[in-house]
């Protein structure tokens, strides 16, 4: 045992038979020690022999069967770590070093992925990452580290410290792909992190030194910002080629693209937005998985008491270790600013420094991608320095226009993407300077808005139009109370600062009240009819009436919130919003049925105070014949100057703030992996996924499938709170 297998070459090159023999030996039942020459021969193998899907699957199954005895997965990972160390320590580019490293990470990825997604029915992961006792010499290299810790340290070190260039881009891509595969153990866990979750590579990533963590977060964000599409240098990886580009796709398993992720599919084919910079896309996916990971900390009490009562208490009050990647992202500062704290001391050098200007611009370009939307949310919600930077930018249209366009195209967006976009707007609307500045920024046109020509419209007016349009879409299609309330909460935050709202936006605001009131009246009529017809007090009849009453209460809240929005405009900014006054006067009949409603009467009274004031001015100047729109508007503009607000009742100004719910991980971890699987280009065994609901009739979850199998309400949604 331990001697390398004989590997004769044909004409100085590896033969197809040799390739099959070496891979067969790797997955076979004979263990080879780390010191065996076999490993070097395996890593120097030019993997240009095409294997059909079935052969790759058979090889994976053989390794799964024999790995507990041979520990070959742990050994190939150990050699991967050594190859990375050598690649980082050599000056200049040594092709053989990179070839071996690419092979090591590639082979590791294929077999590791199969072992993860092929766990037994109890979802117990057995990767056998420890070495045998007879590997004592190599254990000296490991010292007190585990294999997974050593591998993740070197993978992260390479990603953070080695620049992306034509010589290194292929290895960078393979390592990022390896990261996704290694971290995919999360897919086997439940939607709520628990004490029995097994995520060895993610836990190893969390255990790295803070300086390395900071460097990795910075590098992944720089990859996202630079968005390079570097062609790799073929001479650096000469053993991968036989003179034709197609040979790249003939490495082991590459004929079965549904088995493992390949960077080559990105580099050979360039279709769609996501493929323009594959290293940027996968970098942001890796970062999102790292940032949103939650590791359960098992207390001593739980270790001693594993009863069902203990389990239920832990689920209600889980304890998680700090996530250093999340902290690094939250503490990032702008490299262009010499930031100093209140005491006059410079910020800690541990805070990573990023070009916020470049990050801002890149996000604006990429917000059509859900991953970029989630990154923007993570930054605005967690990083006060970046939020402050965004709020002082004078070109807020860079971010807002793609957000509003995405909401305009809501039917083509997932429900979760719509939630994220609306929460971003809610977070921004919490700042009064933001609400004021968006009405000063004029847009020459909005080409993607098809229903009406919007010429010389303020960004604020467009935001009001799109939010109201989203409410209307939700009422007719999604019927999601959370989405509805988030839209109206954002409008409520904006209302006291609205300035020169456009005629169209003003009309849409009054039409929104009219639409909600008609739905309210129809629902009230249906409930009353049901009350009269339900005479036998049947359980089914009473339940239906109760459901209708609950829905009626929700619409009552919506109507009151819209009235609060209109009141805030009339109370605080009426002189600067003549178009709002005109829209209310033009449709004043829609408010009359609610004048005596106990929930609305005081708010309606304020509206009628305004109507009485301007109607009396109109009557005083009335002439024979019809008035034109411009004539009516001119009377309103003139009398806005004399408006003093006499008789208006003042209400407490509403202010909605967003706060994450107590267990945000239950939403974000499944959502992140939903995004990763929908974009990464490889499939995953649907039967092994416990993290989120999937269609079990689908054999494998792959590109695009995950998004279609998830329905509204699959995840708990982040919450906002009302600050009185």
N, C-alpha and C positions, 0 to 999 in steps of 0.2 A: 504494500500500500504506500502511496505517496510519490512513486515515480511518475514522470510525465508520460502520457501515451505517445507512441511513435506516430509522427505526423509527416510522412514523406511529401515532398512538393513535386509538382510537375513543372519542369522548365523554370524552376526558381520561384514559382508562385504556389499559393495554396490551391488545392483542387477542391471541387465541390464535395467530394467524398470526405476530404479532411475537415471541411467546415461542418458537415453533418456529424462526423465522428467527435469533434471537439464539443459541439453543443450537446450531442448525445451523452458524452462523458459528464458534462456539467449537470445534466438533469438525471443522470443515472444513480445507481445505488452504492457506488464505490466512493467513499470520501477521500478527498485530496487535501493534504495540509496546506496551510498558507504559504509555506516555503517551497512548494512544488513548482517545477517549471511549467506545469500545465497551465497555471494562471496567466503567465506571460504569453504563452502561445495562444490562449483563448483571447486575450486582449489585443494581440497583434493580428488577429484574424481579419482579413478583408471580407466583411460581411456583404458580399455582392451576389449571393446565391438566393434565388427566389424560392421561398417556401410557401406552399398554399396554406390557407387558413387552418385546415384540419391538422396539418403537421405542426403548426405553431401551437395549436390547442393541445395536441398530444404531448408536446414537449413541456408545456406549462403544467399539465396534469401529472406528468412524471416527477417534475421537481416538487410539486405539492405533496406527492406521495413519499418522496425520499428525503426531503429537506430536514425532517426531524432527526434523521440519522447522519446525513452528510454535512448539514449546516452550510451548504454552498451559497445560500442567499446571504448569510452573514459574511461569508468570505469574499464574495464578489463586492459587497458593500465596503468591506475593509480595504480591498484593493482600489476601489473607486476613491476612497478617502486618501489613500497613498498617492494615487495618480494626480489628484487635485493638488495635494501638497507639493508634488514635484513640479506641476505646471505653474504654480504660483511662485516657486523658489527659483526657477530657471530664468536667466536673463535672455531676452529675445525669444523668438518663436522656434521651438523644436518640434517639427511635424510629428515625429513618432510619439512624443509625449501627449500631444493633443489627440492623436488618433486613438491611442490606448484609452485616454480618458473618455472620449466620446463613446467608444465601444463599451467601456465599463458602465457608464450611466445608462446607455441604451439597453444593454442586456438586463441591468438591474431593474429598469422601468418596466420592461415587458413582464418579467416574472413576478415582480413585486405587485404589480396591478392585478395579475391573475390570483395571487394568494389572498389579496385583500377582498376582491369581489366574489371569491369562491369559498367563503367561510361556511362552516356547517350551519345547520338550522338554528342553533342557539346563538349564532353570531359571535362566537368566541374566536378572536383572532389569535392564531398561533404562527408567528413568523420565525420563531427559533433564532433570535438575533444574538444569542450568547455563543461563545466559542467553547470547544471542548477543553478539558484540563491539560491535554497534551500539547496545547498551543501556548504554553507558558511564556515562551520567548516573545511571542507577539502580544501577549497580555501586558508585557512590560511597556509596549508602545501605547497600549490603551490606558494603562495605569488605572485610575479609578473611573474612567469613562466607559459608557456603554457604546456599542457599535453605532446605534442610532445617534447618539450625541456626537461622536467623532465625525460621522458622515455629515450630519446637518451643520456642524461647525465649519467643516471645510467647504461644503456647498455654499453656505451663506458667505463665507470669506471670499470665495472666488467671485460670486455675484457682486459683492460689494467693492472688491479691490481691483478687479481686472476690467479694463475698459472694453467696451463693445467695439470690435473692429472686424474687418474682413477675415482676419485670422482666428478670432475668438467667438464670432457671432453664433456659429453652429453649436459650440459647446455651451454658450449662454442659454440658447434656446432649449437644448436638451436638459440642462440643469433646472431651468424653470418648469419644464414639463415634468421632470422627476419630482419637483416640489409638489406640484398638483397631485400627482399620483400618490406620493408618500403621505400627503395630508388627507387623502380621500377616505381614510379610516373613519372620518366624521360621518360619512354617508351611512355607516352601519349603526350609528348611535341614534337614539330617539331624538325628537324635536326639542326636548329639554335636557341639557347636560346633566349627567348623573354620576354617582361615585363609581359605577362599574364600567364607565366608558374607557376604551383602550385606544389611545392616540399616541403611540410611542414617538413618532417623528415630530408631531406638533408639540408634544411636551418637551422634546429635546430642543426644538427651536426656541421655546419660551425660556429655557434654562441657560441660554447663551449670555455672554457678558453684555452689559448695557452698551458699551462702545460699539460692539459688533451689531447689535440690534439697531442702534441709531444709524449706522452706516448702511445697513440693508434697507431700512425705510427710505433713507435719502436716495439711494441708488435706484430703487424701484420707482420712486416718484420721478427721478430724472429720466429714467427710461421712458416713462409715460409722457413726459414733457418734450423730450427730444424727438420722439416718434421716428426714429431712424429706420430705414429699410436697407440695411447694409447687406450687400451681396457677399457671401462667404468666399474665401480664397480657396479654390480647389486644390492648389498645390500644397496647401497645408494639410489636406486630408486626401493625399494621393491614393491611398489604399482603398478608398471608397469608390473609386472610379475605374472604369475600363475604357474610358475615352468617350463615353456618351452620357448625356445628362440623365437618361432614363435609368442608368445603373444605380443612381442614388436611391431609387424606390425599389431596388431589388435586394435590400438587406434583409436579414432574417425577420420575418413577420411583416415586412412592409407591404407585402401583397395583401395582407389582411389588415387594412387600415382601421377596421372596427375593433381591433384588439388593443392597440396602443397608440398613443398620440405621437405624431411625427411633426417636427418643424418643417420637414421637406415639403409637406403638402401646402404650407404657406409660401415657401420660397419658390416652388415651381409654379404654383398657380396664384394669381393675384386678382381675385374677384371680390367685390364688396368692400365696404368701408373697413370692416374688421381686419382684412388681410393686408391693408396698406402698410401697417406697421405691426407685425405679429409680436415682436418683442415688447412693444408698448402695451398691447392688449393683455398678454399673459403676465406681464409684470404687475399690472393693476389687479388682475385676478388673484395672484399670489399674495399681494399686499392685503386685499380685502379679507381673504381667508385668515391671514395672520392677525389682522387687527380685530376681527370679530370673534376670535376663538375665546372660549371660556373654559378654564380648567377647574373642575370641581376639587375642592380641598376637603378631604375626609377628616372629620374631627375624631378625637380619641373616644368620645362617647359613642359615635356610630360604630367604630371598630369593635367596641365591647358589647354593643347592643344592636344587632341587625334585625330586629323585629319589624313587623309591618308598620307598627306605630311609629317607630324611629324613621322608617322610610318616608312615611307620609309627612312627618314634621320636616324632614330635610327637603322635600320637594317644595314645601311652602316657604322655607327659609334657607335656600342654598347658600353655600359659602364658596366663592371663587377666588383663585389666586390672581394677583395683579397681572395684567397683560402688558408686557414691556413695549410691544409694538404699538398698541393703542396709545400708551403714554407718550411714546416718541412722536406719533402723529399729532397728538393733542398739544404737545409742547414745542412743535416746530415754529420757528420764527423767520421773519423776512431777512434774507442775507443783505438786502440793500439798506436796512435801517440799523443804526447803532442803538439798539434797544437797551434802556436802562430802567431798573426798577425804582420804586418809590424812594428807597433809601439812597439812591444814587449809585448803587453798585451795578456793575455789568451783569447781564444775565449769565447764568451758568453756561460754561463752555460745552456742557453736555447737550444742550438744546441743539437739535439739528437746524441748520440754516438752509433755507430754500429760496429760490427766486420767485417770490409770490406773484410778480407780474407775469412771468412765463406760465406759472401754474394757473393763474386766472384766465389767461388767453387760451391755453390748451383746453381747459375745461369748457370754455365757451365754444370751441370748435367741435368738441367730442360729446356734447350732451345728448346727441341722438342715441348714444350707447348707454344702456342701463347701468353698466359698471361705472361709467364716469359720473352718472347721476348719484349713485350711492357713495362714491368718493366725495363728491361735493357736499352731500348731506353730512357725511362723517366729519368733514373739515368744519363746516359751519356750526354743527351741533357741539363738537368737542374742542375745537381750537379757537379760542377767543381772539387770538392775534390775527388769524386769517379772516374771521368774521369782521373784525374791525377794519381790516384792509379792504375787504369787499365793499363795506358800507361807505368808505370815503372815496371810492373810485367814481369818477365823473362819467365813465362810459358803462353804466350799468346795463345798457342794452346788449353788451357783449355776452352777459350771462342770461339776461331775462328773455331776449328774443328767441333763442333756441328752446328755453323752457316753455314759453308761451306757444311756440309753434308745435311743440310736442303735445301740449294739452289740447291745442286746436285739433290735432290728429288723434284724439283719445281713442276712437274706435280701433286704431291700429296699434295701440299700446296695451301692455299688460296692466291689470289692476294695480299691482304692486308698484309699477313705475309711475302711475298716476299719483298714488299715495305719496311717493318720495318727492315728486315734483311739487305737489301742493304743500307738503311739509316744509320744503325749502322756501317757498313763497311766504308761508306763515312765519318762519323764523326771521326772514328779512323784514317782514311787515311789523315786527315788534319794535323796530327802530323808527322813531319819528322823523329823523333826518332822511331816511330812505323813503318814507312815504311822501315827504315834501319834494325830494329831488326828482323822483320819477315823473312828476307832473311838469317839471321844467325842461325835460329832455324831449324834444320834438322829433318825430319820425316823418321823413318825407313820403314814405309809403310802406305798405305791408303787403308784399307781393303774394304771400302764401294765404292771405285771407281772401276767400273767393266770394263770400256772400255779398260783399259791399266794398266799394272803393274807399279805402281809408287813406286820405291825403292830409298831410300836416296834422297828424294825431299825436297827442302826447303819449309817452310810454305808459304813464299812469292810466290814461283812458283805455289804452289797449289792454292793460292788465285787468281792468274792471270788466271789459267786454268778454275777455277769455274766461275769467272766473265765472261770470254769469252763464256763459255758454256751457261751461263744464257742469254747472248745477243743472242746467236744462237737460244735458245729455245724461247725467246721472239719474234724473227723475224718470226719464223715458226708458233707459237701458239697464243700468247697474242697480239702481235703487239702494244705494249704500248710504246709510245714515252718517257714518264716520266721514266719508268723502264729502257729503253735503255740508256737514257742520264745519269742516276744515275750510272749504271755500268761503262760507259765510263769515267765519271767524277772521279770515284774512281781509275780507272786504270791510269788516267792522273795525279792524285795526287801521285800515287806510282812510276810513270815512272822515275823521276830524281834520285830515290834512289834504283832502282832495281840492285841487285848484284847477278851475276852468275845465271841468269835465266836458267832454265833447257831447254834441247833440245826440249822436248815435248811442254812446255809452249811457247817457241820461235816460233815453227812451228804453234801453234794455233793462235798466234798473227798475223802472216803473212797471215794465212788462213782466219782470220776474215776480213782483208782488202780485200782479194780476193772475199769472199762471198758478202760483201757489194758492191764491185765494180760491180759484176755481176748483183746484184739486181738493182743497179743504172743504168747500161747500158740498162737492159731490160725495166725499167720504162721510161727512156729517149726515147727509140725506140717506145714504145707504145704511148707516148705523141705526138711524131713527126708524127706518122701515123695518130693519131686522128686529129691533126691539118690539115693534108692534106685532110682527108675525110670529115671534118666539113666545108662545103662550104656555107651552107645556114645560117650560123651565128645563129643557133637555140639556144635558152636559155639552153636547156638540153645539147647540145654538148659543148657549151662554159663553162658550169658549170663543166662538166666532165674534160675538159682540165685544168681548173683552179685547180680542186682537184688534178690532176696528177702533176701539176706544184708545188703545195704545198708539196706533198709527195716527189717529186724530190729534193726540197730545203732541206727537213729534211734529206734525205739520203746524200746530199752534206755536210751537217753539220756533220753527223756521220763519213763520210769518212775523212773529214778534222781532226776530233778529233782523229781518229785512226792514221793518219799521224803525228799529234802532239805528240802522245804517243810514236811512233817509233822514232821520231826525238829527243824527250827528252832523250830516252835511248842512242841514238847514240851521242848526244851532251855532256851529262854529265857523262855517265858511260860506254862508249864503251869498254875501255880496260878490264873491269870486266865482259863483256858479249859477249864472242866469239860465243856462240850458237845463239845469236840474229843475229850477222853478217852472220853466216853460213846460217841461215834460209832465210835471205834477198837475199843472193847470190844464194841460191838454187831456189828461186822463183822470181828472179829479173824481169822476163817478165811481172808480174802482175802490175808493177808500170809504165811500158812504155806508155800505152794508156793515162795516165793522165799527161804526162810530160809537155804538153802545156796548160793544163787546168788553167784558170785564178785564181781559188781558191786554186789550189794545186801546181802550178809550183815551187814556192820557196821551199816548203817542199820536193817535189820530187827531186829538184836540190841537196839538202843536202844528200838525200839517194844515188843519183848517184855519189856524191863526195866520199862517203864511198865505193860504188861499184867500182868506177874507181881505187881507192887506192888499194884495195885488189885484184881486177882482174889483175892489173899490176904486183903485187907481185906474183900472181899465174902464170902468163905468164912467168915471169922471171925464175921461177923454174920448168916450165912444162917439163915433160919427156914423152917419148912415152908410150902409153897405158893409160888405165883408172886409175883415182885416186880413192882410197878408201875414205870413209867418214872420217876416222881417219886421213888420210894423209892431206886432205883438212883442217880439223879442226886444225891440228898441225901448218900448215902454217899460218892460221888465228891467232892462239894464239901467235906465234912468232912475227908476224907483229903488233899485238895489242900493243906490248911494244913500238914500234916506232911511233905509231899513235899520232899525235899532233893536229889534228882537223883543219889543214890548209884548207882554202877555205870554211869552214862551216859558214853559216849565222846563227847568234844567234837570237832566238826568245824569246819573253817574256815568262817566265815559267808560265804555266797555274796552277792555284790553285783554286779548287772548294771548297766552304764552304757551309755547310748546315745551313739554317735558317728556323724556322717555319714560315708558312704563317701568314698573319695578323689575320686570324680567325681559329686557329688550332682546336678549339672546334667543328667545323662543321665536322671534320674528326674523332677526337678521342672519343667524347662522343658516337656517334653511334657505333664506332668500339669496345669500351669497353663493351657496352651492348650486342653486337653481340657475343663477347667471353663469357660473363657471361651466356647468355641464351643457348649457345651451350654446356656448360659444367655443368650447375648447376643441371640438372636432373629434372626440373619441366617445365611444359608448361605454355604458356601465351596466352591469347586471341589475335589472330592475327589481328582481326578487330579493336582492341583498340590501336595498335601500330602505332604511327606517327613518331617515331624517325628515322626509316630507312624503306626502301621499303621491303615489304613482299608479298608473294604470297597469295592473299586473298582467293584463292581456298583452302588454308590450314586453317582448322578451328582453330588450335592452333599451336603456334610456340614452338617447344620443341627441345630436344637434337639433334644437327646435322642439323636441318631444316634451321636455320637462315643462316648458312654459305653457304648453297646451293641456297638460294633465293637471295643472294646479288651478283651482277655482277660487273665486272671491271668498274670503273667509277661512282659507286653509290655515293661514297664520294669524296669530293675534297681531293687531295693528298697533303701532306706536300711539301713545296718547298725548293730548295737549291738556292744559289746565287753564281755567279762567281765573285771572288775577283781578279781584274786585277793586 
